[in-house]
Amino acid sequence: DQQVKQNSPSLSVQEGRISILNCDYTNSMFDYFLWYKKYPAEGPTFLISISSIKDKNEDGRFTVFLNKSAKHLSLHIVPSQPGDSAVYFCAAVNDYKLSFGAGTTVTVRA
Amino acid sequence: DAGITQSPRHKVTETGTPVTLRCHQTENHRYMYWYRQDPGHGLRLIHYSYGVKDTDKGEVSDGYSVSRSKTEDFLLTLESATSSQTSVYFCAITATSGSPHEQFFGPGTRLTVL
C-alpha cells in the first residue's frame, strides 16, 4: 500500500517556463516532506523540504507548497532549465523513516 | 559530498547465492538506511540502523538481513539471492546540517540476479 503517490510519471516543459510536480499522501502521521532529484546512475540528491506546520517553503527557483487538508504537496520550478531534466521523487517522513513516491521524470525542452 | 560510499557498484550473481553489499560513511552518523529502487515503486526502505548493533525492518525486508558492527559500516546481505532482488540498492545517512530529516544517498549498487 503506497502511502505517497506521484500520479504523473512524466512531465515535459519548455525551457524558461514553470514546472509543477504533484504528490499526494495518505498517512496523516507524516511530519516532514522532501523533494529529491535524481540523475541516471547517481544517488538521489536533496532539493527542498517543508515541515507539516508550514504551507510554503522557497529556495531560489524551487518552491514547495503543502495543503494538509488535501494531503497534497507540489513542487514548482521557475524558470525551468535544461539541467533540471531528471527524475524527481517526493518523500514523506515519519519517525526517521522516509516513504517515497514512484517519481516523475521531467524533460526540459530547449 | 556526504562521505558515503557503496561497494561493489555493480554485481551479477546467480540465483541461490549469498550476496553482501557494503555501505561506508565517514560522517559518524547514527542513522543509516538501505533502500531498493525499482521502476514504478520509487525507493523502498529495506532496513535501517539507529546505532551500532541497533537495526530494524523497513517495508520490504523479507529476504534481506543487515549488520552494523561499527558506526561507519552498514552491511546488507541477501542470504539466497532471487531474481526478484534484481534492483538498484542505495544506502543513505542522515544529514548533519539543514533539515534533520534530510538523507544523503550513496551512488548505488546495481545488482543483477540471473
Contacts between the chains, C-beta under 8 A, distances in Angstrom:
chain1	res1	chain2	res2	distance
A	2	B	41	7.9
A	4	B	42	7.7
A	6	B	42	7.7
A	32	B	99	7.0
A	32	B	101	4.5
A	34	B	99	7.1
A	34	B	101	6.7
A	34	B	102	6.6
A	41	B	107	7.8
A	41	B	108	7.5
A	42	B	107	6.2
A	42	B	108	7.4
A	43	B	90	5.5
A	43	B	92	7.8
A	43	B	105	3.3
A	43	B	106	5.4
A	43	B	107	5.3
A	43	B	108	5.5
A	44	B	43	7.2
A	44	B	90	7.3
A	44	B	105	5.0
A	45	B	105	7.3
A	46	B	95	7.5
A	46	B	98	7.8
A	46	B	99	7.8
A	46	B	102	5.0
A	46	B	103	7.4
A	46	B	104	7.3
A	49	B	99	4.6
A	49	B	101	6.8
A	49	B	102	6.4
A	89	B	42	5.6
A	89	B	43	6.8
A	91	B	43	7.9
A	93	B	101	4.4
A	96	B	31	6.1
A	96	B	48	7.6
A	96	B	50	7.3
A	96	B	94	7.5
A	96	B	101	7.4
A	97	B	33	7.9
A	97	B	45	5.9
A	97	B	48	6.6
A	97	B	58	6.9
A	98	B	33	7.7
A	98	B	43	7.6
A	98	B	45	6.9
A	98	B	101	7.6
A	98	B	103	6.4
A	99	B	45	7.6
A	99	B	59	7.8
A	100	B	35	7.9
A	100	B	42	3.8
A	100	B	43	4.4
A	100	B	44	7.2
A	101	B	42	5.3
A	102	B	40	5.5
A	102	B	41	5.9
A	102	B	42	4.5
A	103	B	42	5.3
